[in-house]
């Protein structure tokens, strides 16, 4: 039997061996753990190479969900550690600079992906470097630092709670107002913007201002004061929205008010004199939100409650919903439903300026109004759309089908003077033409598209499909009765092919988008799929959009030029027995320009 001294000797030997083996056990456990994680780190600097402190860095996963946020330190550095091997995206933003976005950042076990972020007032960029594995092993500097620690008992994993105002690895104090950004725009053009879902003045001044409240809330104010160059119609529109980041969703509440006065020929058409000018007023209260149902399913939904006052009071409800299912291997399936108002604001980019610009594009967009039986009508739509898309390398394939029902379709009418008058023709609020109520129609269609990325700055898209349109009988009008004209219009289908190129110059920062839609028979109006919520909807004819930053001025200044339907396609002519003809148009040929100040 062992005596007490022997027991003490054996215990001492076991304790000594355990103490000596502990670092190696910890090293083995750590080595096993490091094989399952990687690091994304980087340095943010200006075009002069000056490190930028306080830049906001957001990490997204392959499904574009926010994973983590960080702020750069005094050396302009940031780091996201313990990342599961996958493909991520990074967005870096700082006041007075153009945000930088980089997708498809590969994270491998034990490897550090290093980003060199260069922020500029015209063109920001992110370069990626993947350093080789160190010493032929999967050991990173972070793990080596842990193993060199003096303490024998060292924590490898630590669970912490996410607290407001805490950024990964660093405590910060959240200011009342932060991340303030704004946009001031002066626009001018010849002709009105008429897209089939509304119209707005062609001369105006617009502003948008957004700021964060306590980090998790965003308050945005925007306004638009416009003036019709052809009709002298003054307009005004203002919008206030509040968004709160609640982790699982970001609900947004908004209120939009628009008002328009009708002088000149418009007042005479309605009131007979300038003593009682009709006024168009609209008030819209909206709610938008999205939620992550599962890891692969995202549900976006919302609605607007609209009240329109124009010769009468009209109230209507406009809901929408989108369900997106990530099927894996780069494939997605999306179902969308839209009713009432069109929602072009649902399709847009993620950059801050793009969000502000998208808000301004729809802020002054008045509802499409018409008259029928001397009573005002508002164009409504209801659409169901199913889209399947798959990304393979730098190429994206997609196919979609839709069913759309439009009531009280409002078309631009160009007719000989005095041909139509009375309670079925509304003088256009923004041009020298008129608005005609074409009635109700239903259309179905499909499109197939291939988008090819040609380097980091060029994307080309080709689309082909069948779309619903409005055509007219080949007969001639024999009277000036609007019901006769309405009876000649009917729904039909046309096959169309569209080519689109979007490019950004890395030297001048010029944004260029050009598209052309070809059809065998251009005699049609009201292209289908007006109420789609997709990011790209083809327009008839040749369309060119240019956005050019202007260097050398304080802040960021951009000049824009927008040329729509330059070949005047999508015009529907109808003959009259006396040799004249009327023209129905959904997208008139327009030339517009503007100047934007982004701060």
N, C-alpha and C positions, 0 to 999 in steps of 0.2 A: 504494500500500500504506500501511496505517496504521503509524505508528511507535509506540514504547513509550509515549510521552506520550499519544498518542491513545487507545491501549488503556486506560490508566489513567483517562482522562476518561470514556470510555464506561462502564467498570465502575462508576465512582463514580455516574454518572447512573442506571444500572440499580439499584444498591444503594439509592440515595436514593428512587427511585420505589417500589421494593419495600417499603421501611420505611414510606413514607407510605401505601401501599395496604394494608399488613397489618391495621390496625384495621378498615378497611372490609370486607376479605375475611372477617376474623373475625366482624364484625358481620353480614355476609350469611349466613355459615354458622350463626351463633348464631340469627339470626332464623328460618332454615329449621328449625333443631332445635326451637325453642320452640313452633312451631306443632303439634308432635306431643305435647306434654306439658302437664300442669296441676298444680295444687298444692291440697292440703287442709291448712288451718291452723286453729288455734282456741285458745281460752282457756278454762281450767277454773277455775271459782270456786264458792264456797259460796253458799247462799241469801242470805248477808249481803254478797256481792260480794267476799269475800276470796279472792285467787288461791291455788290449791292446788298445791303442789309435790309431785312424786313420784307423781302419778296415772298409772296404767297405761293407755295408749291402744293399742288393737289395731285394725289396718286389715284388712278382709275384702274380697274381690272379690265379684262377683255370684253365685258358686257357694259363698259362705260359707267360703272357704279363707283362712287367715291369710296376708297379704301382707307386713306389716311391723308392728313394735312400737316404741313410744317411751315416754319418761317426760317429764312436764311439768317445765319448769325453775322457777326461783325466782319467775318472773312468771306461772306457771300456763300457759305457752304450749307448744304442740307444733306440728310441721309434718311433712307427708309431701310431698316434692317429686318432680318428674320422674315423674309418674303418667301412664300411658297413658289417653287419653280413654275413659271407661267409667262404669259405675255401681258405687259402693262402699258399704260399711257401716263404721260406727265404733262401738266399744264402749269406754266409759271407766269405770274402777272404781278406788275408793279406800276404804281401811278406814274403817268407821263411816258410810259413805254408801251409798245405794241405787245400784247400777250404772246407767249411762245407755247406751241403745242407739239408734242412728239408722240406718235403712236408706235405700236409694235416693238416695245423695248423688251428684249428677252432676258429673263432672269433664270440662271442655272445654279445648281447646287454648288455652294462654296465659291461662287464667283461674284465679283463686284462689278456692276455695270456703271461706268463713270460717264456723267453727262457734263458737257461744256455748254452752258446756256449763255447766249449773247443777246441782250436786250437792246433794241434800237427803236427810234421813233418812227422808222419807216418799215423795217423788216427785221424781225427777230428770228433767231434760229437756235436749234439744239443739235449738238454733235454727240454721238455715242462712241464710246471706246470700251471694248471688252478685254481687260488685261488677262494674260495667261494665268493658269493655275500656278500658285506659288510653291516652289520646291517640289513639284510633282505631286502635291497633296491637295486636299480640299480645305486647307486651313487658311482662314482669313485673319487679318490683323485683329479683328474684334475678339476672335476666339483665342488667339495667342496672348492677347492682353489679359484675358480672364485666367488663363493657365499660369501666367507669370505672377498672379496676385499672391501676396504673402500669406493670406489666411488659408488654413487647411480646409475649413468648411466654407465653401463659397456657393452662393445660389446661382444656378444656371438658368432657371425659368422664374419669372415673377409675374403675377397677375395683378393688374391695377384697374381701377374703375376710370371710365371716361368722365371727367369733370368739366363743366363749362369753363372756358377760358384757359384750358390746359392743352398745349400742343405737345406731340410726342417728344419725350425727353427734355422738355423745357416748359416751365410755367410762365405764362404771359398774362398781363392784365388787359382785358378787352376794353377798348374805348367805347364811348357812347356812340360815336359815328366813326366809321372806318370804311376803307375801300370805296371811297366816293369817286364816281366817274360820271361823265356827262357828254352830251352831244348837242351841238347847235348847228342848224342847217338852214341855208338859204337856197330856195329852189326857184327855177324859172323854166318856162317852156312854151311851145306853140301847140295849143290843143290840150284837151283834157285826157286824163288817165281814166279809161273805161275798160274794165277787165271782165265785165259780165256779172260781177258780184257787187258792184258799187262804183262810185265815182267821187272824185275830189278835185279841189281847185288846183290850177296849174302854177300859180304864183303864191309863195308863202314863206313864212319863217316858222321853224319848228325847233323845239328843244326837248331834251330828255335828261333827267338827272336821277341817279340811283345811288343809294348809300346803305351800308350795313348798320343795323341797330344791335348793339351788344353781340355782334358776331354771328348770331343765328337768325336774324331777321333782316329783310331787305325792304326798304321803302323806295318806291319809284314814282316820280312825278314827270309828266310829259304834257306838252301842249302844242297846238298847231294853229296859226292864224294865217289863213289863205285868202286869195283874191283871184277870181276868174278873169283872165285877160280879155276874153271875148264877150262876156256877159256883164262884167263889173259886179259879180256876186261876192260879197264878203262872207267869210266863214270863220268859225272858231271851234276848236275842240280841245278838251282837257281830260286827262286820265290820271287816276291815282290807284296804285296797286300796293298791296302789302303781302309779303311772302315770308313764311316761317319755316325754317329747317327743323323738322321733328324727327330726324333719323330715318324712320320708315317712309316718310313722304315730305313733300314741300307744298302744302296748300297755299294757294294764292287767291286773294280777294281783291276785286277791282271794281271801280266805278268810272264810267266814261260818259261824258256829256258833250253833245255836238249841237251847233246852232248855225242857221243859215238864213240870210235875208234875201228877198227876191225883189229887186228894183226893176225899173225899165220895162221891157216888153213882157217880162214874167208877171209883174204886177198887173199890167193891163189885161193879160190873158185871163187872170183869175178874178181880180177885183174890179176891173174896168177903169180904175183910176189909181193914183198914188195915195189915196186917203186910207186905204185899208190893205196894207201889204201883208200877204201871207208869210208866215215864218215856219221853217222846218226845224223842229227840235227833237232830239233823241236822247234818251237816258238809258244806259245799259249797266246792269249790275251782274258781275260774273264771278264764277268760282271755278278753279282748276286745281287738280291734284293728281298725283300718281302714287302707286303703291307697289311694292315688290311682293307678289303673291307667293311665289316660290323662288328658288335660285334661278329658274329658267323662264319664269312668267312675270311680265310687268303689265300692270293695268293702269291706263291713263284715262281720266274722265273729267267732266266738267259741264257747265251750262252757263247760259246768259239769260237774263230776264230783260226784255227790251220793251220800251214804250216810245212810240213815234207819234208826234203831233204835227199833222200837216193836213189842213182842211177837215180833219177828223182825228180821232184818237184811236190808235191801234196798239194792242199789246200782244206779245207772243213769247213763247218759251223755246229756247234753242239748246238742246243737250247734244253731247258727243261722247264717244267712248272709243278707246283703242286698246286692243289686247295683243301683246307681243310675246311670242314664244321662241326662245333660243333653242334650236333643235340639236345644236352641236355641230362640229366640223364646219363652222362658219355659216351655218344655215339658220334662217329666221322665218317665222310665219307670223303674219300680222293681219288682224281683222279690225276694220274701222267702221264706225257708224257716225254719221253727222246728220243733224236735222235742224231746220230753221235757217239761221244765219250760216254763211260760209265762214270757215276759220282758217284763213291763210296764215295767221300768226302762230299756228301750231307747228309749222315747218320752218326751221331756222337753224343757224349755226349756234355753237356753244360759247363763242367768244363774247365778252361783255359788250363791245361795240356792236356786234351783230344783234344782240338782244335789244339794245337801245334802238338800232335802226329798224328792226322788225316792228317794234312798238310804234315808231313814227309812221311806218308804211301803212299800218292799219288804223291809226288813230283818226285821221281825217277822212276815212273811207265811209261815206254815207251809204245808207241802204239803197238798193236799186228800186226806185219808185216808178210807178206808172199810173195811168187813169183808165178806168173801165166803167162805163155807165156813170160818168161824172163823179165817181168815188175813187179815192186813192187806194192803191194796192202796193204791197211790198213783196218783192220776189222772195220765194222760199224754196228750199231744196231739201231732199232727203236722199241720202246715199249710203249704200252698203259696198264695202270694198275689201277684197281679200288679196294679199300680196305674199308671194314666196320669193325669198332672195337668198343667195348663197355666194360667199366670197371665197375665191380660190386664188391664192397668191395676190397678185396685183389686179385681179379682174373680178368683177361682181356681176353675177347673173340674176335677173329678176323677171318675174311674170306676175301680172295682176289682172283681176277681172272686177268689174263694178256694175252696179245697177243704180240708176239715178232717176229721181222724179222731181221735176221742176214745175212749180205753180206760179202763175202770173209772171212769166218770163218777160223781162224788160230789154228791148233791143233799141239801138239807136236808129232813127228813121230819118233819111234824107229824101225829101219830096219837094216837088214844085210848090212855090208860094201859093197859099190859099187852097191847096188841094184838100187838106184835112184840117178840120177845126172842130171845136166842141168838146164834149166830155170824154173823149177816148184818146186824145192826143195831149201829151204833157210836154210843154217846152223844156228842152234840156236845161238843167240847172247850171251847166258849166260850159256849154258850147252853143253855136248858132243853129243846131239841129233840134230834133224832137225825140221823145221817147214813146215807143209804141208797145202796148201790151199784146204779146204774141200768144197768150193763153197758156195752157198746160201741156207738157209733153213728158215722155218717159224714154230713156235711152239705156242701152246696155253696151258694154264694150270690154275690150281686153288690150293689154299692151305687153310686149316682151322687150327687154332692154339688156344691153351689155355695156358696162362701164369699165374702162381700162385706164389705170393710172400709168402715165408716161413720165416716170421720174417723180421727184417730190413736189413739182409745181404745175403739172399739167394733167388734166383728166379729160378723156374723150368718152362720149356716150352716144350709142346708136339705139334708137327705139323704132319699133314697128307694131302696128295694131289696128284694130277696128274701133271707131268711136262713133257715138251718137251725135248727129247734127240736125239742123233744121233746113229744109229745102222748100221749094215752092213749085206749084204746078206750072206747066209751060204756057198756060193761057194768059190772057191780058185782062187787066182791070177795066171794067166798063162804068164804074161809078166811084164816088168818093166816100162810100160807106166803109167804115173801118171793119165791120163784120165781114165784108167780102174779102178784104185783104187777109183777115185772120183765118178765114176758111181755106185760103189757098196754101197756108203754111202747114207743114206736117213733118213729123220726125222721120229721119232716115239714118243710114249708116254710110260711112266713108272709111276707106283704108288710108292710112297715113304713115309716112316714114319721117323720122326726126333725127337730125344729127346735132350734137351739142359739144362745144369745146370750152373748158374753163381753165384759165392759166393765170399764174402769178409770176411776174418778173422778179427774180432775186436781186437784180441790180437797181431797178427804179421803184419796186414795190407796186407796180401797176397790176390791178385786177382786171381781167378781161373775160367776158362771157359772150359767146355767140351761138345762136341756134337757128336752124332752118327746118321748117316743116313742109313736106311735099305731099300733095294729093293729086290724083289724076283729074278730079273735077273740083276746081276751087270755088264753085258757085254754091256756097253754103254759109250758114251763120250759126252762132251759139255752139262752139265746140264743147263736146261732152266732158264729163268729169270735173265740173266746175267746183264741186264741193269736196274734192279730195283733200286729205290732210298729209299727202306725201310731200317730200322736200322739193320735188321737181315735177312741174306740170308743163307739158309742151304748149307753146303758143303758136298761132298760125303765122306763116310767112317768115321773113327774116328779122331777127331781133338781135341787137347788140347792146351790151352794157359795159361801161368802162368806169373804173374808179382809180383816180390818179392822185397819190400823195404829192403835196407840194412842199419841197424842202426849203429850208432857209427862213421859215416863219416861226414865230413863237408857238409852242404847242404842236399839235398835229392837225394839219389842214388837208382836206381831200376835195378834189373836184370830180364831179360825176357827170356822165352823159348816158342817156337812156334812149335808144332808138327802137321803137316797137312797130312791128308789122310794116316794115319799110316797103314791101312789094304790094301792099294793099290787098292781101288775100283774105278769104273768109268773108267777102262781101256778097250779099244775095240780091241781085237785081230782079225787079219785077216790072214788066212792061205795062203801059197804059195805051188804050185804043187811039189816043190822039198823037202817038209817037213818042211821048215822054215816058219816063220810068221813075220808079221809087227804088231806094236802096235800103236794105236792112243790114246793120253792121253790129257785130258783137265786140270786136277789138279794133277800133279805128287806128289808123296810122298816126303816130305821135312822135314828137321829138322833145325831149325834156332834158334839163340840165340842173346842176345845183352845186353848192359849195358847203362843205361840212367842216365844223370846228369840233374836234374831239379832245376832251380834257379829262 
